Amino acid sequence: MSIISFQQFNLPETLLGAVRQAGYESPTPIQAATIPYVLAGRDIIAQAQTGTGKTAAFALPLLARIDIGNPRPQVLVLTPTRELALQVAEAFQTYASGLPALHVVPIYGGQEYGRQLRALRRGVHIVVGTPGRIMDHMRRGTLDLSSLTTLVLDEADEMLRMGFVDDVDWILEQTPSGRQVALFSATMPAAIRRIAKRHLRNPEEIKIQVKTATADTIRQRHCLVSPHAKLDALTRILEAEDFEAVILFVRTKTATVELAEKLAARGYAVAPLNGDIPQSQRQRTVEQLKSGRLDIIVATDVAARGLDVQRISHVINYDVPLDTESYVHRIGRTGRAGRSGEAILFVTPREKRLLWSIERATGQRISPMELPTAAVINSQRVAKFRQRIRDTLANQDVSFFRDLLRQFEQKHDVPAIDIAAALALLVQGDEPLLLDERALRASTLQRPERMTLKRKPRRDAVEMASYRIEVGRNHGVKPGNILGAIANEAGLDSRFIGRIHIHDDFSTVDLPDGIPKEILRTLKKVWVAGRPLNISKT
């Protein structure tokens, strides 16, 4: 039986709701192949590239089996790097949004022991960490794995490459003999095979081959941008790029409608395309795109499957796809039949790993793209304004207005060029034709470059200030919720987020002093644990 929806796995509704919220419409091949075996408690060896959706392939079934009433570690995930540990821990938190009593803790080197010890003592269901620090806690007796039911080895070949194979072997030897082991690896070198043979019991072997080739006719670029600055970045790109038709990809059905409405308000001929729209209306939308009555559609992956419109010159991934295969399918909507195409990928600072995964899987570098400057946009605006004049003179009868203006010129002794300038101003209205370069530089679009630095500065080199947020222990909030919300919404690298103290009815967090007011305005509206942050400086 082919798996076409997550409902077929019989996952709890709390998880299915989180899956929909995360933007998954149907399982990826690795998820379809793996989830049933993990749910059944089988050991598995899964060979799949990074960026195929494998985190959800083990996180969802393991969450379905967690005993919330037992506050001891039941799942241990080993990762080669702290960045992947944080990413996997955040994914568990995202999928467990309907399980407020569930606790996940990332454990890795470089983070102070005190914070990790406090989290472990409070009780935790899932531990995600790097082998060295996990071993350290096990030897100290601060990580109790007596209740462990599942151990996941994520990116096992990377752990081998980084010299962790002996550490992984030791950890496996210390875990309960009846635990389940799920091993994920892009490649299967001999050392990984030996570990699997020693520690896995009659494992199910899964190998996923995904389409990773992209057409040579497609130029691929990525743009680093803060989450809340995406719309402004998009409109700048649409103004500067010479496009015929564009397909914009987002993760959720709701986002297709919301983004289409915002672009329509800015004057674009645009429509949404998602699975909730009746088939007849979707067909009309595609026909309008083909005929030129629409220039942009905003779509989800499922709704755009099989879409073949020769006019599509640009594919813009407004939201990063959750797996490499989706990326390849998305950008394949352009550059067809030998024609050239453009693919642009929006990446927030916290999504860089997804970018690297796509590059590694496709074997192609996705070049960085600078947002168009005011000079480039102004040049395009002037060119379009001139073209409108030429088109009107060539295609419209202007004889009545020519006579009217000649009379005005003679009666008021005003040069014709001044009359034309006044009319141009009337046509333009209150919106300036040209952008101000200084205002553009000061906008939030520049924040990713300011906040995400090439080299890693020490946090104590940045002046920090304490901020109060109106959510606390009584509301069920955890430090990871606050950290994730601020980092995602402000586009702020996690190393610039300092101490978080949770009190009964409020919390405090250390952030760089002098944060721009527009970021604070954004954070005031962010909701965590069912409450707005309402952030203010203490």
N, C-alpha and C positions, 0 to 999 in steps of 0.2 A: 504493500500500500504506500503510495507516495504521500509525503507530508506537505500539505499546502497551507496549513494554519497552525498557530500555537495551541488553539483549542483542542487539537487532536492529541496533544500530550497529556490531557487531563490535569493540567497544572491548576493550582488554586486560583480563584478569581483575583485575589490580591496581587498575585504575580502577573496575571494576564493584563490587569489594568496598568501595572507599571511598564509592561512590555509595550502596550499601546502608547503610553505617555512618552516612552523613549524613542518612538518612531519606527519600531519594527512592524512591518505589515505581514511578512511571512518568513519562515525560518530559512536561514542560509543552508547550504548543503552540509556543512560541518554540524550545525545545530540539529538538522533533521536526522542525521546519522548517529549523533552522540547522545542526545538527551534521553532517549528511551533506555539506553544501557546504563547511564548514570542514575536514572530514576530507579532502575531495578537493582542497583548496588553492585553491578559488574565492574571488574577491572577492565580498563581500556588502554590501548595505545592508539593515539590519534595523530596522524601525520597530516598537518595542514599549515599553510603559510600564515604568518602574522597578518592580521587585517581581514580575516575570513569570518569574524564573528564568534571566535572560539571562547571568549570570556563568558558570553551568555550561554554557550553550549554546556559549560559546567556549573556556572553560577545559578541558573534558573532551577535545574533539577535538585541541586544541593540545598537551595533555600526551601524547596518544597518538602525536604526531608528533615529540616532542622527541628529539634525539640526546644522550643522557646523556654520551656520550664527548667531546662538544665543550663545554668550559666557557666558551663565549662567548655573549653574549645572542642568543638565537634568536627570542624573543618580546618585544615591547614593547607594553605597554598604557598608553594615555594616559587619565587621569581628570581631572575638573575640580577635585576637592578632595583633600586629604590623607586625610580620613576614608574616602572611597571607595577611594583607593589602598590603604590599610591593609586595608579589607574585601576587596578583590579579591585582594590578596597572600595574605591568610589563607585565602581560598577555594581558591586554587591549592595552598597547603600542605595543606589538608584533603584535597583530591582526590588529592594526590600522596603520601599517607601511606604507600603501598606502594612509593614510589620514594625511598629514603633518600638517594640520591646527588644528587637534584635540588635546585637552589638557586634561591630566589626572593628578590628584594630590592625593597622599596618605597623610592622616592626622591621626596622632596617638600621644599618649602621649610619652614624652621623647625627642621629637624633638622640637627645639626652635620655638616659635610662629612666629617670624619674617619671617622665610622662608615660613611658611604656609600662612601667611597674604599676602605676596608679590605674591605668586602663585594665591591666590583667587582674588586679586585685578586685576591681569593681565587678568583674564577671564579663566574659566575652564568649560569643558563640563561634565566631570565625576569625582566624588569624591569617594575615597575609604578610609574608616577609621574605627577606633575603637569607640564604643559608647560614652565613656567618653569624648574624645576630640571633637567628633562631637557635643555633647550636649553643650560643653563649647563654641564652635564657634557660635552655634545657639543662645545661651543666650547673647553673646557679640554683636550679630548682624553682625558678620563678615562672616557668611555663609548664603547666600540668597537662599532659596529653593522654591521660588515662581514659578520657571519654571520647577520644578521637574516633570518628567513624570513616572519614575520607581524607586522603592526602592527595593534593593535585600538584603535579610537576609541570609548571608552565614555562614554555620555551626551554625545554630540557637541553637542546643542543647548544643554546647560548650559555647555559650554566656550565656545560662541559668546556666550551671555548674559553670561559672566564676562570677555569680552574676550580670549579665547585664540585666536581664529580665525587670526590672522596667525602666531602661534607654531606652531600645528598645521600650517599650510601650510608653514612653513619646515622643520619636522621631517620632514614627508613628502618634501620635496625632497631632503633629505640621506640618505635611506635607499636601499638597493639597489633598482634598478629592477624586479627580478624578484620582490620580496616580495609576499606576500598582504596585502590590507587588508580588515579587517572593521569596518564602521561601524555603531554602534548608537545610535539616537536615538529619543526619545519623539515628537518632532515633526520635520518636515523643512523648515525655513526655506530661503530661496533661497541664503543663504551656505553652508549645509551641502551643498546640491545642487551648488553650484559647486565645492567641494572634491572632492566625489565624482566629478564630471565630469573634473576635472583629473588626479586621482591613481588612480582605480580603473579596472580593465580589465574591460570587459564584466561588470559585477557582477550577481549574482542579487539581485533585490529581494524582500524578505520583509516583509509587513505583518501583524501579529497584532492582531486585535480580541478583547479579553477582556471577559468580563462583569464590570463593576465597580460595578453598581448594587446597593445594599443596601436592604432593606425599611424603610420609614419606621416600621414597628411595632417595630423592634428598637432598644433602647437599647444603645449601644456604649461600653464603658469599657476603660481599660487600667490595669494595676497594675505599677509598677516594683519589681522584686524580685531579690535575689541568686539565682544558679542553685541553690545548695544550700538556700535557704530557701523554695523553691517549695511543698514539701509542707505546711509549717506555714502558709504564706499561704493555700494552698488550703483547709485544714481550717478556718481562721478564717472564710473567705468562706462555706464551706458551712454553718457554724454560724449565721452572721448573715443570710444571704440566705433569703428565703421562697421555696423552690423546690418544684416538683412533680416534675420529672425533669431530669437533667443529662446532657449528653454532653460528655466531656472529650477533647480532641484532643491527641495526642502524635505525634512524628515516626516512631517505629520500632515494629515489632511487639513487640520485647522490652519496650519501655517500657509497652505496654498491660498486659502481665501484671504487671510489677513494681509499677506504680502501683495497679492494681486490688487486688493483695495488700496493699499498705500501707494503702489506704483500708478494706479489709475488716477489717484488724486494729484499725482505729479505730471499728468498729461500723457501717459503711455497707453497704447492700445494693448491691453493685457487681459487675460482670463485665467482662472484656476483650472486645474485638471486633477481630479482625485477620484477614488473609488466610490465615494458617496454621491457623486454627481450622476444622474441618469445617463445610460448609455447613449441615448439619442442626443442629449446635450453635449456629451463628450465628443461625439462624432461631428457635431456642428462646429465645436471649438477647433478641432483639427482641420476641418475644411476651411474655416476662416483664417487659420494660420497659413494654410497652403495658398490661399487666394490673395493674401496680403491685407485682409481686413483686420487681422491681429498681427502684432509684431512680437509679442512675448506671451509665453504661457508659463505658469508656475505649477510644477507637477511633483507628485510623489513617484517613487521607483515603480510601483505596481501599475499606476495609471499610464506611465509612459512606455511600458513594455511594447515592443513592436512598432513604436512610432517611427515613421519614415517620411520625413518632410524635407525635400531638397533645399528649401529656403533656409534651414537652420544653419546659421554660420557660427553661432556661439552657444556653448553649453557652460552655464555658470553653476557651480556647486555652492549654493548659498549656505547649505549645511553640509558638513563633511559626511560622506557616506560611511556607514558603519562597517563595511567590509570592502575588500579590494575588488571583488567581482562586481559589486554594484557600481563602483567607480568606473570600471572598464565599460560596463553596459551603458552607463549614463553618457560618458563622453563619446561613445559610439553613435550617438544621435547626430553628430556632425562629422564632417570630413568623409562623407559617403560618396561612393562612385567616383573615387579619384579626386574629388574636390577638396580644397583646403578647409580646415576648420580650426576654431579656437576653443580651448577648454580652460576655464579659470576656476580655481578652488579657493574658497574662503577658509582660512585656518585661524582659530583663536589661539592665544598663547598656550592654553592648556591642551590643545589638540595637535601639537607638533608631532607627537608619537604616531598618530594616525597618518600624518603626511609621510613620515619616514617609512611606515609600514607599506603604504601604497608604492612609494618609490622602490623599496626593496623587492616587493612582489612583482612589479612590472618591469624592473630592471631599467627604469628610465628616471632621469632627474626631472623634477617639476620645478622649473626655474622660478625664482622669486620675482615678484612684480611690484613695482612702485605704483602707488595710486597716482592717477593723472594730476598734474599740477594745475593751478589756476590759469597759467599761460596756455596750456594745451586745451583746456576746456573753453577758455575765452576765444581761442582761435577757431574752434569748432562752432561756437555760437555765432561768431561774426560770419563765418562761411555759410552757415545755414540761413542767417538773416538775409544775406545777399542773394542766396538761391531762391528764397521766397519772393524777393522782388523780381528776379528774372522770370520765375515761373508765372507770376501774376501778369507781367507785361506780355509774356508769350501766349498765355492761355485765356486771359480775361479781357473783356471790353472795358477799357478805362476812359473812354471818350467823354462821358458825362463829368467825371471827376477832373479830367484834364481841363475842360472848359471852366469848371467851377474854380479851380485853383488859379487859372490864368486871370479870371476876373478879380480874385482876391489879390493877386500879385500887383495888378494894375491899380486897383483902388487904394491899397494900403502901402504901395511902394516898398514891398518886402521882397527880397531876393527869393527865387524859387528854391534855392538850396536850403534856406532857413525854414521855408514852409514844409519842405520834405522832412527836415530834421524834427520839426514840431510834431508832424504826423507820426513819425517813427516812435517818438516818445509816447504819444497817445496809445499806439498799438502795443508797446512794451508794457505799459501800466506801471504799477508800483514795484514790480520785480526788476532789479537791475539786470541789464544785459550781461555785464561783465562781473566776474567774481573778484573779491578782494583777496590777494595772495596772503596778506598778513592774517586776515580773519580765518582763512583756510588752515594755515599753519597752527593757529591757536585752538583749532577744533579738536574734538575728542578723537578724531581719526588718527591723530599722531600718537595716541597713548600707547599702543603696543610697542612702538619703537622706544618710547621713553621708559616704559616700565620693564620691558624684557631686554636685559642687557646681554651683550656678547660674552663678556666674562662674568663670572659669578662673584659679585662683591659680598663682603661680609655684611650681615644685617646690621652689626653695630657701627658700620660706616654710614648708615642712613639715620638721620634724626627721626626718632619715633615719637608718637603721641598716643595717649589713651583715648579710646572712643567707647561710648556706652551704646548698647543695643537692647531693645525692650523685649528680650526673650530669654528665659532662664530655665533652671532645673525643673521647676514646676510645670513647664510646658513640654518637657521631654526632649529638650535640645541637647545635642552632643557637640563637642568641639569640631568634629569632622563636618557636621552640617554647616556650622558657621564658616569654617575654612573654605569649604567648597562653594558656598553661596557668594562669599566676597571675591574669591579668586575668579569664579566664572563671570559674575556680573560686572566686576570692575576691570577685568582683563589684567589682574595684578598677580605677578608671579608669587607662588606660595612662600618663597623665602623672604618676601617683604611683609608677610603677615606674622606678627610676633605673638606674644603670650595671650592666651585666651583664658579668662577666668569666668566660670559659670557660677552665678549666685541663684537664689531662689526665684526671683522675679525679673532679673536682668542679667546681662553679662557684659564684660569689658574685653576689648581686643586692642592690641597695639598695632598701629598702622603708621606708614610714613607721614611725618608732619607736613602740612601744606598740601594735602590731597586736593585736586581741583574740585571746585564746587559742583560741577556737573556730575562727577562720580558720586559725591555724597548724595545728590538729589536722586540718582539712580538707586543707590543702596537703601535709601529711606523706604522705597517702594517694594524692595525685595522681601518675599515671605519665606520664613523658616519655621518649621514646626507649627504651621498654621497661624503664624503671626507676622506682621510686618516688622522689619528690623528697627525702623525709626531711629537710625544712627545719629548720634550727636557727640560732639567733643566734650570730654569731661573736664 
